[in-house]
Amino acid sequence: MSELDEKVFAEDKASYVPVFQRYHIVLDHGKGTYLWDVDGKKYLDFLGGIAVNVLGHDDPELVWAITEQAHKMIHCSNLYYTQAQADAAARLVELSGLDKAFFGNSGAEANEGAIKIARKWATAQNPDKVQIITARMSFHGRTYATLTATGQPHYQQGLGPVPGGFTYVDYNNIEELEQTMSENTCAVMLETIQGEGGVYTPAPGYLQQVRALCDKYHALLILDEIQAGIGRSGKFFAYENYGIKPDIVTLAKGLAGGVPIGAFIVKEEVAQAFGPGDHGTTFGGNPLACAAANVVLHRVPEPAFLQHVQQVGAYFKAGLEKLQAKYPQLITEVRGQGLILGAELTKPGRDIVNAALDQGVIINCTAGKVLRFIPPLIITEEQVDEVLRVLGDILAKQ
Ligand SMILES: *Cc1c(COP(=O)(O)O)cnc(C)c1O
């Protein structure tokens, strides 16, 4: 470890709230799918800032759009219109087939807004229609409403009282959902593909059945695509893989390629539940963030771009399945689609992640023992081969 590293570690330890169990490198800059630390060591980035850097690092068009917008105007308040925000909203409406978009600054804010508008819509019909059903093992954010929506008790530990009205069911268990729903259900909120919880995809027919139950009980279907959206599944919205349409969809992470942003997109009837003053934000959807989003929203939905994600994702998944076949005592299952992939291990994955880091490959482990791959969407098959080779070497030594 260099003196440069030691200085940053010491400053961080003395000054930063210790909520992150960080890996011991100090990152400095990136290009494409590569990152460099302050000591000049190069890393292949197969985490992409947790599904954020969809266009990789230092993308010329993205950097140009941000630079140009920064010169013109970074921020101006939502009391006024901007071209960048109007364009981003129009594009999201066009891509989703829904009717209205709203911008915040993060995933949690996008979900918080979705929950608020759903409750406003539902309680206008029936004051008892407040129940929000979410899935166990889900992740929806860290604000009070979203950590309550998150169906993992440890995120709520010691933080109570949490907001009421949330109920949990097992993801992919349609019977349990059916038994839980009633006319008092306001919304069912699910990740289209569960990310943080360990990369779980919906069982065949599950989301269609959820859609039908929501229709039966006049409840809203809210899909959280903060991680699985923005092309990651091989379609722009992950729900496009399953032949359904939500009433509300939320986005964040990759939406502006690394600039903080979040969005919820709703159908018209739901949008009408909010009038002037019912919701707001100072920064959300400011021209800098929207200028960045407009680059992502034109590049990623291109058929050739999405086809690349499907192809390289299938290639990567096949490679992980080969590793599973070779090391069945270490890998029990490979899950996911497109470039949201997981390999479930028989033991905690942190040592493997650290060993990969030593060899210059950044990967991630979630839910304790699931290696999770959510790289920039521009990775190549050669880069996949490199990661598979490093992983194979590490697994051979376990
Ligand atoms: C990351 C994530 C969030 C929270 O996003 P933040 O920007 O960290 O608030 C919510 N839902 C899902 C599915 C996520 O992956």
The ligand as a Gaussian input file, in Angstrom:
#p B3LYP/6-31G(d) Opt

LIG

0 1
 C      -29.754000       0.903000      -5.910000
 C      -31.194000       0.601000      -5.841000
 C      -32.102000       1.466000      -5.208000
 C      -31.663000       2.686000      -4.441000
 O      -30.996000       3.616000      -5.233000
 P      -30.158000       4.802000      -4.544000
 O      -29.753000       5.656000      -5.696000
 O      -29.009000       4.176000      -3.827000
 O      -31.077000       5.501000      -3.602000
 C      -33.437000       1.145000      -5.251000
 N      -33.873000       0.046000      -5.899000
 C      -33.037000      -0.800000      -6.517000
 C      -33.585000      -1.984000      -7.243000
 C      -31.672000      -0.564000      -6.501000
 O      -30.837000      -1.425000      -7.086000

